[in-house]
Amino acid sequence: MTDKIQRKKPEILSPAGSIESVRAAVNAGCDAIYIGGSRFGARAYADNPQGDDMREVIRYCHRYGVKVYMTVNTLLKPEELADSLYDYIAPYYLEGLDAAIVQDVGVMRFLHRHFPGLDLHASTQMTLTMGESASVLRPYGVTRIVPARELSLPELADMRRETGLELEIFVHGALCYCYSGQCLFSSMLGGRSGNRGRCAQPCRQLYQCEDGRGAGYLLSPREHCSLEHIGDLMEIGVDSLKLEGRMKRPEYVALTTAMYRKYVDLYDKLGRTDYEQYLACHQSEWQEDVRKLAELYNRQGFTSGYMEGRSGVPYAVPKGKGDMIADLRPNHGGVQVGTVTAVDPHTATYRLERDVHAQDVVEFRDGKQRTSYEYTIGEGRRKGELVKTRYLKGSRIRKGDSVYRTKDAGLLEEIREHYLSEDAKLTVSMHFEAAEGETMKLCAAFQGEDREASFLLEGDICQKAQKSAAEEESIRRILCQTGGTVFRCSNCRVKLTGELFIPVGAVKRLRREVLAGLLEKLEASEYDRHIGKPLTEINNGQPESEMYAEPMHPEHVAGQPGSKDPERIVVSVLYDWQAQKAIDDPGVDDIYLRTEQMDDSELRRLIRKGAASGKNMYLMMPLIFREAVYRSEQQKLSRGDSIYRMSELTGYVIRNMESFVFLTKEAGIAAERIITDANLYTANNEALSWWQDQGVKHCTVPLELTGQECQELSTSVDIEAVIYGYIPLMVSAQCVHRHQKGCQKKNGGGQLLWMQDAKKRTFVVLNCCKYCYNIIYHGEPLCLDEERQQYRKCGIKRFRYDFTIETPQEMTDVLKGRFPEGQKGHFYDPVQ
């Protein structure tokens, strides 16, 4: 950790969901792109290139000095990782892929073992909120962290101080309501898992609160735009500014890239003081640039609220109320271009506040952003003009309604002309020499900002001219004819010694061959990479799926790793009364105390009471362990009054990397006393082995694995299964309570809020003010009591009941074996 942070010019990292978007990003000035292939990426429905097309993308980008990061940022099932990942990555690795973005620690471990020359970037799907996690990621080839998008500027600055790894920050585009990597909403409602790149975006749907408040898009954040914070991020020393948008059109990619390129370059050139003066003197230019970004995509405007600490920062005073949520409209909001001045039974008249173009699309909306009519403009009109249009019968247009443009045809055409009509040209210099009796020579050289390349080739032997001799200007003109190539010649030197006969065809052929050679050098991988034998030969003929620890056996279960204890019942509790019931129940063996709703004095009392009653007592760490909480717990450790060092504790349950580092590095807890929860996704054998590498010997089955897939896990790590509980669909730095009623700083209990979607499915929102996050639970509990025997066949004998929002009677019923009908989650139905 260092106390100093240094200003840095960051790379512009652009999204590429198609080959056309690759061209758009490169031509607009990006430094790197991130792109998915045919598999394992978090945008499965993008027009991702595959096979030879992906290799061509890598060559194309390297031609312009642009790096390529491939998204492998989904959770892989055991057979996918064992049978497919190696063959999928190998050709791109050899082609010069610059990095892979990963979420799954199993994928991370696998790629580093088989492709040690490949940089790995820890995806925002890992939900990393502090730099401390670098200590466990760096040994596995991780060179960059993509932190959770919810972090504030001060937290990012501290993260920069804490780690020498690169930092890549999302600065523009769509925001998820949930912390990335923690969402099961789409998965549990329709089988399309966000952790598998197939999110159906239930957060963009209408929800109705059961307290009678009106329906709204309560879980739909506004579009992110941190253009105004570029200077702050550069002063922090951020390495990469990431633009979201792999599902958006190439014009969007081009414009957002160009805008961030423009202002990063300006700040780098001017410095903070002169940059701020520039903006003050060029406000109309700034506003126009922001307007263009909004024309391409916005949701009820833009927000940079997370960077400004407006939501989710523990112990902070909340700023604003609901100002990050697009609760009226979940899709593109467009830009207001007029106001309705008159309406008759057939036509509406509006006055323009901006110029409009032919083929623009406009909508009439009321004060609640409800669209009443949409049409395409036939001809361009100027600001201030009155426009009259007929509307469809039944459209509810009123005087005073707003007119919004959702498609700016003129802007789109301008973007296409600048960035998509043709590729950028590479500027080269050429030097040609020829002398009688010697071979003609041509060298072409490229000099970039941070790279250079040249290629020299000899041609035919030159003869003395019998008639008219070659002239230097004629040769120069031929060499500069680079049309049909990616080059343009800015400086061409020609030196002819003697009266020479030089065939035009020979010069053209030499030019073609030299430029082809230079292009090959520019596109070539800068990495010296080799891979050896096929994977099965690397493993001495043994399939990858058999390269792990011994299969799970019935004796590998129970209270302590490797023991042969009988079946155990584990109970996690949210409230003190639930803990008391669990302590009093003789059928409960282990108790996990969640910390969200109880203070330290309550937890300390319950730990001692439970231990005295013969229970194994565990502390269950927060779902999100942000810096303010981490530092507060550090102080308690230093004062000697931390609950984490209580001798009565048997162990700890972690749900994020920060908790693991805190326990092992700060509190001095042995890793074998730690259990990973289901949301840390030990979904394959490599992931289980990674945690074993860290010394952890006990994990929880992810909620997205089927019973059959659990049988494919083979490891000596002890595994437990959650067989009852309300499924946490989201954990969010946003707060439905705050958005509806304002921040009350009251934890759950009486603060539970119930919601319904359009299909009348019920969800429960629990606010955890202690750590400043919301948890949204499915309204129908998971109940796998009847599937217990199938888990036993996997060697699992630790069965967990998660108690959260139950009434006392409901909890009693479950403890007595009277389970509700409930749902089966993904036990039988695999996620997509």
C-alpha positions in Angstrom: 0.0 0.0 0.0 1.2 3.5 -0.8 0.1 6.9 0.5 0.7 8.5 -2.9 -1.4 8.5 -6.0 -0.3 9.8 -9.3 -2.1 11.3 -12.2 -2.3 9.0 -15.2 -3.6 9.2 -18.7 -6.0 6.2 -18.8 -6.8 4.0 -21.7 -10.2 4.3 -23.3 -11.8 0.8 -23.3 -14.7 0.5 -25.7 -17.4 -2.2 -26.0 -17.5 -4.3 -29.1 -20.6 -6.5 -29.5 -20.1 -6.9 -33.3 -17.3 -6.6 -35.9 -18.9 -3.3 -37.0 -18.6 -2.0 -33.4 -15.0 -3.0 -33.4 -14.4 -0.8 -36.4 -16.4 2.0 -34.8 -14.4 1.9 -31.6 -11.0 1.8 -33.3 -11.8 4.6 -35.8 -13.1 6.7 -32.9 -9.8 6.5 -31.0 -10.1 3.8 -28.4 -7.0 2.2 -26.8 -8.5 -1.2 -26.2 -11.8 -3.1 -26.8 -13.5 -5.8 -24.8 -15.4 -8.4 -26.8 -17.0 -11.7 -26.3 -16.5 -14.8 -28.5 -19.0 -17.4 -29.3 -19.1 -18.7 -25.7 -18.6 -17.9 -22.0 -19.2 -14.1 -22.3 -21.6 -12.0 -20.2 -23.4 -10.7 -23.3 -24.5 -14.0 -24.9 -27.0 -12.2 -27.2 -24.6 -9.8 -28.8 -23.5 -10.4 -32.3 -20.2 -11.8 -31.1 -17.6 -12.9 -33.7 -16.3 -16.4 -33.5 -13.5 -18.6 -34.9 -11.6 -17.0 -37.8 -13.6 -13.8 -37.4 -12.3 -13.4 -33.8 -8.7 -13.9 -34.9 -9.2 -11.3 -37.6 -10.5 -8.9 -35.0 -7.3 -9.4 -33.0 -5.2 -8.8 -36.0 -7.3 -5.7 -37.1 -7.0 -4.1 -33.6 -3.3 -4.8 -33.3 -2.8 -3.1 -36.7 -3.9 0.1 -35.0 -2.2 -0.5 -31.7 -5.5 -1.3 -30.0 -5.5 -4.1 -27.3 -8.2 -6.8 -27.3 -9.6 -8.2 -24.0 -11.9 -11.2 -24.4 -14.8 -11.7 -22.0 -14.7 -15.1 -20.3 -16.7 -13.6 -17.4 -19.4 -16.1 -16.7 -19.7 -19.0 -14.4 -18.8 -22.3 -16.0 -20.3 -25.7 -15.2 -18.0 -28.6 -14.6 -18.2 -30.2 -18.0 -17.7 -26.8 -19.8 -14.5 -26.0 -18.0 -13.1 -29.4 -18.3 -14.0 -30.1 -21.9 -14.3 -26.8 -23.8 -12.4 -23.9 -22.4 -8.9 -24.9 -23.4 -9.7 -25.5 -27.1 -11.8 -22.3 -27.1 -9.0 -20.0 -25.8 -5.9 -21.6 -27.4 -6.2 -20.1 -30.9 -6.9 -16.6 -29.6 -4.0 -16.9 -27.1 -1.6 -17.8 -30.0 -3.0 -15.0 -32.1 -2.0 -12.5 -29.5 -5.1 -11.9 -27.3 -4.0 -9.3 -24.8 -6.1 -10.3 -21.8 -9.2 -12.3 -20.6 -11.8 -10.9 -18.3 -12.9 -13.5 -15.7 -15.5 -13.8 -13.0 -15.2 -17.5 -12.0 -12.1 -18.2 -9.8 -12.1 -21.7 -11.4 -11.7 -20.2 -14.8 -9.0 -17.9 -13.5 -7.1 -20.8 -12.0 -7.5 -22.9 -15.2 -6.4 -20.1 -17.6 -3.4 -19.2 -15.6 -2.3 -22.8 -15.4 -2.6 -23.5 -19.1 -2.0 -20.1 -20.6 0.5 -18.5 -18.2 1.4 -15.7 -20.6 -2.1 -14.4 -20.7 -3.0 -11.4 -18.5 -6.3 -11.9 -16.5 -8.6 -9.1 -15.5 -10.9 -9.6 -12.5 -14.4 -8.8 -13.7 -16.8 -6.4 -11.9 -18.8 -9.7 -11.6 -16.4 -10.6 -8.8 -17.9 -7.8 -6.7 -14.6 -6.5 -5.6 -14.9 -3.4 -3.4 -11.3 -3.0 -2.0 -7.7 -3.4 -3.2 -6.9 -5.9 -0.5 -8.2 -8.7 -2.7 -5.2 -8.3 -4.9 -3.1 -10.4 -2.6 -5.1 -13.6 -3.4 -5.6 -12.7 -7.1 -2.2 -11.7 -8.3 -0.6 -15.2 -7.9 -3.1 -16.4 -10.5 -2.1 -14.0 -13.3 -4.5 -11.2 -12.4 -3.0 -7.9 -13.5 -6.1 -5.7 -13.4 -9.2 -5.3 -11.1 -12.6 -4.0 -12.4 -14.2 -2.9 -9.2 -17.9 -2.9 -8.3 -19.6 0.0 -10.1 -21.1 1.2 -6.8 -17.8 2.6 -5.4 -17.4 6.3 -4.7 -14.5 8.4 -5.8 -12.9 8.4 -2.3 -13.2 4.6 -2.2 -11.6 4.3 -5.7 -8.7 6.6 -4.5 -8.1 4.4 -1.5 -8.3 1.3 -3.8 -5.6 2.9 -6.0 -3.4 3.3 -2.9 -4.0 -0.2 -1.7 -3.0 -2.1 -4.8 -0.4 -2.1 -7.5 -2.8 -3.9 -9.9 -4.3 -1.8 -12.7 -7.8 -0.4 -12.1 -10.5 -0.3 -14.8 -13.5 1.8 -14.0 -16.9 1.8 -15.7 -17.7 5.4 -16.6 -20.6 5.3 -19.1 -23.5 3.1 -20.0 -26.1 0.9 -18.4 -26.1 0.3 -14.6 -27.4 -2.9 -12.9 -29.6 -2.4 -9.9 -27.8 -5.3 -8.2 -24.2 -5.5 -7.4 -22.8 -7.3 -10.5 -22.2 -11.0 -9.9 -24.8 -11.1 -7.1 -28.0 -11.2 -9.1 -30.2 -14.3 -9.4 -33.4 -12.4 -10.4 -33.4 -13.4 -14.1 -32.2 -16.9 -13.3 -34.8 -17.7 -10.7 -37.7 -16.2 -12.6 -37.1 -17.6 -16.1 -33.9 -19.7 -16.1 -31.8 -17.1 -18.0 -28.9 -16.5 -15.7 -27.1 -13.1 -15.6 -24.1 -15.1 -14.4 -24.2 -16.9 -17.7 -24.6 -13.8 -19.9 -28.3 -14.3 -20.5 -30.0 -11.8 -18.2 -33.6 -11.0 -19.2 -33.4 -7.7 -17.3 -36.3 -8.1 -14.9 -35.0 -4.9 -13.2 -36.4 -2.9 -16.2 -40.0 -4.1 -15.5 -42.9 -2.5 -13.6 -43.3 -3.2 -9.9 -46.1 -2.4 -7.5 -45.5 -1.9 -3.8 -48.1 -3.5 -1.6 -48.4 -0.4 0.6 -50.6 1.1 -2.1 -48.1 3.3 -3.7 -48.2 3.5 -7.5 -46.5 1.2 -9.8 -43.1 2.2 -11.3 -39.8 1.0 -12.6 -38.5 0.8 -9.1 -35.4 -1.2 -10.0 -34.3 0.6 -13.1 -31.2 2.8 -12.7 -30.6 5.7 -15.0 -27.8 5.6 -17.5 -24.3 6.2 -16.2 -22.3 9.1 -17.4 -19.2 10.2 -15.6 -17.8 12.5 -18.3 -17.7 15.3 -15.7 -15.4 13.2 -13.4 -12.7 12.4 -16.0 -10.3 14.7 -14.2 -11.0 13.2 -10.8 -10.4 9.7 -12.1 -7.2 10.8 -13.9 -5.9 12.4 -10.7 -6.6 9.2 -8.8 -4.4 7.3 -11.3 -7.0 5.0 -12.8 -5.6 2.9 -15.6 -8.7 2.4 -17.8 -12.0 4.1 -18.4 -14.5 1.5 -19.5 -17.6 2.2 -21.6 -20.5 -0.2 -21.3 -22.5 -1.1 -24.4 -21.8 -4.4 -26.1 -25.5 -4.7 -26.9 -25.7 -1.2 -28.4 -25.4 -0.1 -32.0 -22.0 0.8 -33.6 -22.9 4.5 -33.8 -23.3 4.5 -30.0 -19.8 2.9 -29.6 -18.2 5.4 -31.9 -19.7 8.5 -30.3 -19.1 7.5 -26.6 -15.5 6.5 -27.5 -14.9 9.8 -29.4 -16.3 11.9 -26.5 -14.2 10.3 -23.8 -11.2 10.4 -26.1 -11.7 14.1 -26.6 -11.9 15.0 -22.9 -9.2 12.6 -21.7 -6.8 14.1 -24.2 -7.9 17.6 -23.2 -7.3 17.0 -19.5 -4.0 15.3 -20.2 -2.8 18.3 -22.3 -4.1 21.1 -20.1 -4.0 19.8 -16.5 -6.6 20.4 -13.9 -6.6 24.2 -13.6 -6.5 25.0 -17.3 -9.0 22.2 -18.1 -11.5 23.6 -15.6 -11.0 27.1 -17.2 -11.5 25.6 -20.6 -14.8 24.0 -19.6 -16.0 27.3 -18.0 -15.3 29.1 -21.3 -16.8 26.4 -23.5 -20.0 25.5 -21.7 -22.0 25.5 -24.9 -19.6 23.0 -26.5 -19.8 20.8 -23.3 -23.6 20.9 -23.2 -23.7 20.0 -26.9 -21.5 17.0 -26.4 -23.6 15.8 -23.5 -26.7 16.3 -25.6 -25.2 14.1 -28.3 -24.5 11.4 -25.8 -28.1 11.7 -24.6 -29.4 11.5 -28.1 -27.8 8.1 -28.5 -29.0 6.6 -25.2 -30.1 7.8 -21.8 -32.6 6.6 -19.3 -34.5 9.5 -17.8 -31.2 11.4 -18.1 -27.8 10.5 -16.7 -26.4 9.8 -13.3 -22.9 9.7 -11.8 -24.4 9.1 -8.4 -22.3 6.2 -7.2 -19.1 8.1 -7.8 -20.5 11.0 -5.9 -21.4 8.7 -3.0 -25.2 9.1 -3.5 -26.1 5.5 -2.6 -24.7 2.5 -0.8 -21.8 4.0 1.2 -21.9 2.6 4.7 -22.0 5.2 7.6 -22.3 8.0 5.1 -25.1 10.6 5.1 -27.3 9.9 2.0 -27.4 12.5 -0.7 -30.7 13.0 -2.5 -33.7 10.7 -2.7 -34.1 8.3 -5.6 -32.1 10.5 -8.0 -30.4 7.5 -9.6 -33.6 5.6 -10.6 -35.4 6.0 -13.9 -38.7 5.1 -12.3 -40.9 6.6 -15.1 -39.3 5.0 -18.2 -36.9 2.0 -18.4 -35.7 2.5 -21.9 -34.1 5.2 -24.1 -35.5 8.6 -23.0 -34.3 10.7 -25.9 -34.0 14.4 -25.8 -36.8 17.0 -25.6 -37.2 18.9 -28.8 -40.6 20.7 -28.4 -43.8 21.4 -26.4 -47.3 20.9 -27.6 -49.1 24.3 -28.1 -52.4 23.2 -29.5 -54.5 20.1 -30.1 -57.6 19.5 -32.2 -59.5 16.3 -32.9 -57.1 15.3 -35.7 -53.8 17.3 -35.4 -51.3 18.4 -32.8 -49.1 21.5 -33.0 -45.8 21.8 -31.2 -43.1 24.5 -31.1 -39.5 23.3 -31.7 -36.8 23.9 -29.1 -34.2 22.3 -31.3 -33.6 21.7 -35.0 -35.0 18.4 -36.2 -34.0 16.4 -39.3 -35.8 14.2 -41.9 -36.2 10.7 -40.5 -35.9 11.8 -36.9 -38.3 9.8 -34.7 -40.3 11.8 -32.1 -42.7 10.9 -29.3 -45.5 12.9 -27.5 -45.3 12.3 -23.7 -47.2 13.5 -20.7 -45.7 14.6 -17.4 -45.2 11.0 -16.3 -43.2 10.2 -19.4 -46.0 8.1 -20.9 -45.9 8.0 -24.7 -49.2 8.8 -26.4 -48.0 8.9 -30.1 -44.8 8.4 -32.1 -44.0 9.3 -35.7 -41.1 9.8 -38.1 -40.5 13.4 -39.3 -40.7 13.8 -43.1 -38.5 16.9 -43.5 -36.1 18.9 -41.4 -37.4 21.9 -39.5 -35.6 24.7 -37.5 -35.7 25.6 -33.8 -38.6 28.0 -33.1 -40.9 26.7 -35.9 -44.4 25.4 -35.3 -44.9 21.9 -36.5 -48.3 20.4 -37.1 -48.9 16.7 -37.5 -51.8 14.4 -37.7 -52.0 11.7 -34.9 -53.7 8.3 -34.6 -57.2 8.2 -33.3 -57.2 7.4 -29.6 -53.9 9.1 -28.9 -54.2 11.2 -25.7 -52.2 14.3 -26.6 -52.7 17.4 -24.5 -51.5 21.0 -24.7 -48.3 21.3 -22.7 -47.2 17.7 -23.4 -43.5 17.3 -24.3 -42.1 16.1 -27.6 -39.0 14.0 -27.4 -36.7 12.8 -30.1 -35.6 9.2 -29.7 -33.8 8.9 -33.0 -31.6 11.8 -34.3 -31.1 10.7 -37.9 -28.8 13.7 -38.6 -26.5 12.8 -35.8 -26.4 9.1 -36.8 -25.5 10.0 -40.3 -22.7 12.3 -39.1 -21.3 9.5 -36.9 -21.4 7.0 -39.8 -19.6 9.5 -42.1 -16.9 10.2 -39.5 -16.2 6.7 -38.1 -17.9 4.0 -40.1 -17.6 4.9 -43.8 -13.9 3.8 -44.0 -11.2 2.7 -41.7 -8.5 5.1 -40.4 -5.3 5.2 -42.4 -1.9 4.6 -40.9 0.7 7.2 -41.8 4.0 5.8 -43.0 7.2 7.2 -44.5 9.0 5.5 -47.4 12.6 5.5 -48.5 13.5 4.1 -52.0 17.0 3.7 -53.3 18.3 2.4 -56.6 21.7 2.2 -58.4 22.9 0.6 -61.6 23.8 -3.1 -61.0 22.2 -3.2 -57.6 18.9 -4.3 -56.3 16.3 -1.5 -55.7 15.4 -1.2 -52.0 12.3 0.1 -50.4 11.7 0.6 -46.7 8.4 1.6 -45.2 8.3 2.8 -41.6 5.4 3.5 -39.2 6.0 5.7 -36.1 3.1 5.8 -33.6 2.7 7.3 -30.2 4.0 4.3 -28.3 5.1 1.9 -31.0 7.0 1.8 -34.3 7.7 -0.7 -37.0 9.5 -0.8 -40.3 9.9 -3.3 -43.2 12.7 -3.3 -45.8 12.7 -5.3 -49.0 14.9 -5.6 -52.0 13.6 -5.8 -55.6 14.9 -6.3 -59.1 18.5 -5.4 -60.1 18.5 -2.0 -61.8 19.7 -1.6 -65.4 21.2 1.4 -67.2 18.5 3.2 -69.2 18.8 2.9 -73.0 16.4 5.7 -73.6 14.6 7.9 -71.1 15.8 7.4 -67.5 13.5 7.0 -64.5 12.8 10.2 -62.6 12.6 10.5 -58.8 9.3 12.4 -58.9 7.7 9.6 -61.0 8.9 6.9 -58.6 7.7 9.0 -55.7 4.2 9.3 -57.2 4.0 5.6 -57.8 5.0 4.8 -54.2 2.5 7.2 -52.8 -0.4 5.4 -54.6 -1.5 3.5 -51.5 -5.2 3.3 -52.2 -6.7 0.0 -51.3 -4.4 -0.3 -48.3 -4.6 0.8 -44.7 -1.7 3.2 -45.3 -1.1 6.7 -46.5 2.3 8.0 -47.2 3.2 11.4 -45.7 6.9 11.4 -46.5 8.6 9.6 -49.4 12.3 10.0 -50.2 13.7 8.6 -53.4 17.4 8.4 -54.3 18.4 7.3 -57.8 22.1 6.9 -58.6 22.8 7.1 -62.3 20.6 6.9 -65.4 18.4 4.0 -64.6 15.7 1.9 -66.3 13.1 1.0 -63.6 9.9 -0.7 -64.7 6.8 0.8 -63.3 5.4 -2.7 -62.5 8.5 -3.6 -60.5 8.1 -0.5 -58.3 4.4 -1.3 -57.8 5.1 -4.9 -56.9 7.8 -3.8 -54.4 5.5 -1.3 -52.9 2.7 -3.9 -52.4 5.1 -6.4 -50.9 6.7 -3.9 -48.5 3.4 -2.6 -47.3 2.1 -6.1 -46.9 5.2 -7.0 -44.8 4.8 -3.9 -42.7 1.1 -4.7 -42.1 2.0 -8.2 -41.0 4.5 -6.8 -38.5 2.0 -4.4 -37.1 -0.7 -7.1 -36.8 1.7 -9.7 -35.3 1.4 -10.7 -31.7 3.9 -8.9 -29.4 3.9 -12.0 -27.2 6.3 -14.9 -27.6 3.7 -17.6 -26.9 3.6 -21.3 -27.5 1.3 -24.1 -26.4 2.3 -27.7 -26.3 0.3 -30.8 -26.7 -3.5 -31.1 -26.7 -5.0 -30.9 -23.3 -5.6 -34.7 -22.9 -1.9 -35.2 -23.7 -0.9 -32.5 -21.2 -2.8 -34.5 -18.6 -1.2 -37.8 -19.7 -4.3 -39.0 -21.4 -6.5 -38.3 -18.4 -9.5 -36.1 -19.1 -9.4 -32.7 -17.4 -12.6 -33.6 -15.5 -10.6 -36.3 -13.7 -7.6 -34.1 -12.8 -8.9 -33.0 -9.5 -9.1 -34.4 -6.0 -10.9 -37.7 -5.3 -14.7 -37.8 -5.9 -16.9 -36.8 -3.0 -17.5 -39.7 -0.7 -20.1 -40.0 2.0 -17.5 -39.8 4.7 -16.3 -36.4 3.4 -19.0 -34.4 5.1 -20.1 -33.0 8.5 -19.0 -30.6 11.1 -15.2 -30.5 10.4 -13.4 -31.1 7.1 -12.7 -34.7 6.4 -14.7 -36.1 9.3 -17.1 -39.0 9.3 -19.7 -37.3 11.4 -23.4 -38.1 10.8 -25.7 -35.7 9.0 -25.8 -32.2 10.5 -28.5 -29.5 10.5 -27.2 -26.0 10.0 -29.4 -22.9 10.6 -28.6 -19.3 9.5 -30.5 -16.6 11.3 -31.1 -12.9 10.7 -32.6 -11.8 14.0 -31.9 -12.4 17.6 -35.2 -14.2 18.2 -34.5 -16.6 15.4 -31.1 -17.3 17.0 -32.7 -18.0 20.3 -35.1 -20.5 18.8 -32.2 -22.2 17.0 -30.2 -22.4 20.2 -33.2 -24.0 22.0 -33.9 -26.6 19.3 -32.0 -29.9 20.1 -32.1 -30.8 16.4 -29.9 -27.9 15.3 -26.1 -28.6 15.3 -24.6 -25.4 13.8 -25.8 -21.8 13.9 -24.7 -19.1 11.5 -25.4 -15.6 12.9 -25.9 -13.0 10.2 -24.7 -9.6 11.2 -27.0 -7.3 9.2 -29.8 -6.9 11.8 -27.9 -7.4 15.1 -25.4 -5.2 16.8 -22.2 -6.5 18.4 -23.6 -6.8 21.9 -26.5 -9.0 20.7 -24.1 -11.1 18.6 -21.7 -11.5 21.5 -24.4 -12.6 23.9 -25.8 -15.1 21.4 -22.4 -16.6 20.5 -21.7 -17.2 24.2 -25.1 -18.6 24.9 -25.1 -20.9 21.8 -21.6 -22.2 22.6 -22.6 -22.9 26.2 -25.6 -24.9 24.8 -23.3 -27.1 22.8 -23.9 -25.5 19.4 -21.2 -24.7 16.9 -21.5 -21.0 16.5 -20.4 -19.2 13.3 -20.4 -15.6 12.2 -21.8 -14.9 8.8 -20.0 -12.0 7.2 -21.9 -9.2 5.3 -22.9 -9.8 1.7 -20.9 -6.6 0.8 -17.9 -5.7 2.9 -17.0 -2.1 1.8 -14.1 -0.1 3.0 -15.9 1.9 5.8 -17.0 -1.4 7.4 -13.6 -3.0 6.9 -11.8 -0.1 8.5 -14.3 0.0 11.4 -13.8 -3.7 12.1 -10.0 -3.1 11.9 -10.3 -0.5 14.6 -12.2 -2.9 16.8 -9.5 -5.5 16.3 -6.8 -3.0 17.4 -8.9 -2.1 20.5 -9.3 -5.7 21.4 -13.1 -5.7 21.3 -13.9 -7.4 18.0 -16.5 -10.1 17.9 -14.4 -11.9 15.2 -11.8 -13.0 17.8 -14.3 -14.5 20.2 -13.0 -17.9 21.5 -16.5 -19.3 21.5 -16.7 -19.1 17.7 -16.3 -22.3 15.7 -15.9 -20.6 12.4 -17.0 -18.0 9.8 -19.1 -17.9 6.6 -17.8 -15.5 3.9 -19.7 -14.1 1.0 -17.0 -11.9 -0.7 -13.2 -11.7 -1.1 -12.8 -8.8 1.3 -14.2 -10.9 4.1 -11.6 -13.6 3.4 -8.7 -11.2 3.4 -10.0 -9.5 6.6 -10.3 -12.7 8.5 -7.1 -14.3 7.4 -4.8 -11.2 7.2 -6.4 -8.8 9.8 -8.0 -11.1 12.4 -5.4 -13.9 12.0 -8.2 -16.6 11.5 -7.0 -19.9 10.0 -8.5 -20.5 6.6 -9.7 -24.0 7.5 -12.2 -22.3 9.8 -13.9 -20.5 6.9 -16.9 -21.6 4.9 -17.7 -20.0 1.5 -21.4 -19.2 1.0 -23.4 -20.1 -2.1 -22.9 -16.6 -3.7 -19.1 -17.2 -4.1 -20.1 -19.7 -6.8 -17.9 -22.8 -6.4 -19.7 -24.2 -9.5 -16.9 -26.3 -10.8 -13.9 -28.3 -9.7 -11.4 -25.7 -10.5 -13.2 -23.2 -8.3 -13.3 -25.7 -5.4 -9.6 -26.3 -5.9 -8.8 -22.6 -5.9 -10.4 -22.2 -2.5 -8.4 -25.2 -1.4 -5.3 -23.4 -2.6 -6.3 -20.7 -0.1 -6.7 -23.2 2.7 -10.5 -23.2 2.7 -11.9 -26.7 3.1 -15.7 -26.1 3.3 -18.0 -24.6 0.6 -21.7 -24.2 -0.1 -23.4 -25.4 -3.3 -24.3 -22.5 -5.6 -28.1 -22.0 -6.0 -27.8 -22.2 -9.8 -26.5 -25.8 -9.9 -28.8 -28.7 -10.4 -28.8 -31.8 -8.3 -27.2 -33.7 -11.2 -24.5 -31.1 -11.7 -23.7 -31.3 -8.0 -22.8 -35.0 -8.5 -20.1 -33.9 -11.0 -18.2 -32.0 -8.4 -15.3 -34.1 -7.2 -13.2 -32.8 -4.4 -12.1 -33.4 -0.9 -13.6 -30.1 0.2 -16.7 -30.5 2.4 -19.8 -29.2 0.8 -23.1 -28.2 2.3 -26.4 -27.4 0.6 -29.1 -24.9 1.3 -32.4 -26.9 1.3 -34.7 -24.2 2.8 -34.9 -20.5 2.6 -36.1 -17.4 0.7 -33.8 -17.0 -2.2 -31.9 -13.7 -2.3 -32.4 -12.4 -5.8 -30.5 -9.2 -5.5 -28.3 -7.3 -3.2 -28.2 -3.6 -4.1 -26.6 -0.3 -3.1 -29.9 1.2 -4.0 -32.8 1.3 -1.6 -36.4 0.8 -2.5 -37.4 2.2 1.0 -35.4 5.3 0.5 -36.7 5.8 -3.1 -40.3 5.5 -1.9 -40.2 7.1 1.5 -36.7 8.7 2.0 -33.9 7.2 4.1 -35.1 6.3 7.6 -31.9 4.5 8.7 -33.9 1.6 10.2 -33.0 -2.0 9.7 -35.4 -4.7 8.5 -38.2 -6.2 10.7 -40.9 -3.6 10.4 -39.1 -2.1 7.4 -39.9 -5.1 5.1 -41.5 -3.9 1.9 -43.5 -6.2 -0.4 -43.6 -5.8 -4.2 -45.4 -7.5 -7.1 -44.5 -7.7 -10.8 -47.0 -7.7 -13.7 -47.4 -11.4 -13.3 -48.4 -11.0 -9.6 -45.2 -12.7 -8.4 -44.3 -11.4 -5.0 -40.9 -10.2 -3.7 -39.7 -9.0 -0.3 -37.3 -6.1 0.1 -35.2 -6.1 3.3 -33.1 -3.0 4.0 -29.8 -3.6 5.8 -29.0 0.0 6.9 -26.0 -1.2 9.0 -24.1 -1.9 5.8 -26.2 0.3 3.5 -27.6 -2.4 1.1 -31.0 -3.8 0.2 -31.7 -7.5 -0.3 -34.6 -8.5 -2.5 -36.0 -12.0 -1.8 -38.2 -14.2 -3.9 -41.6 -14.4 -2.2 -41.8 -18.2 -2.5 -39.3 -20.1 -0.4 -36.9 -22.7 -1.7 -37.8 -26.1 -0.3 -35.6 -29.1 -1.1 -36.4 -31.3 1.9 -37.6 -34.1 -0.4 -34.3 -33.9 -2.4 -32.2 -34.4 0.6 -31.5 -38.0 -0.4 -30.2 -37.0 -3.8 -27.8 -34.6 -2.1 -26.7 -37.5 0.2 -25.7 -39.5 -3.0 -23.3 -36.6 -3.7 -21.8 -37.2 -0.3 -23.4 -34.1 1.2 -24.7 -34.4 4.7 -24.7 -30.8 5.9 -28.1 -29.3 5.2 -28.9 -25.7 5.8 -32.0 -23.8 6.6 -31.8 -20.0 5.9 -34.2 -18.1 8.1 -34.9 -14.5 7.1 -38.5 -13.2 6.9 -40.4 -16.1 8.4 -42.8 -15.6 11.3 -42.0 -17.5 14.5 -44.6 -20.1 13.7 -43.2 -20.7 10.2 -39.7 -21.1 11.7 -41.0 -23.6 14.2 -42.7 -25.6 11.5 -39.5 -25.9 9.4 -37.5 -26.9 12.5 -40.0 -29.6 13.2 -39.9 -30.9 9.6 -43.1 -29.3 8.5 -41.9 -27.7 5.3 -44.0 -25.4 3.1 -44.7 -26.5 -0.5 -42.2 -23.9 -1.8 -40.2 -24.0 -5.0 -37.4 -26.2 -6.3 -35.1 -23.4 -7.7 -32.7 -25.0 -10.2 -32.5 -28.4 -8.6 -34.1 -29.9 -11.7 -34.0 -27.1 -14.2 -30.5 -26.1 -15.3 -29.8 -22.4 -16.0 -29.2 -21.3 -19.6 
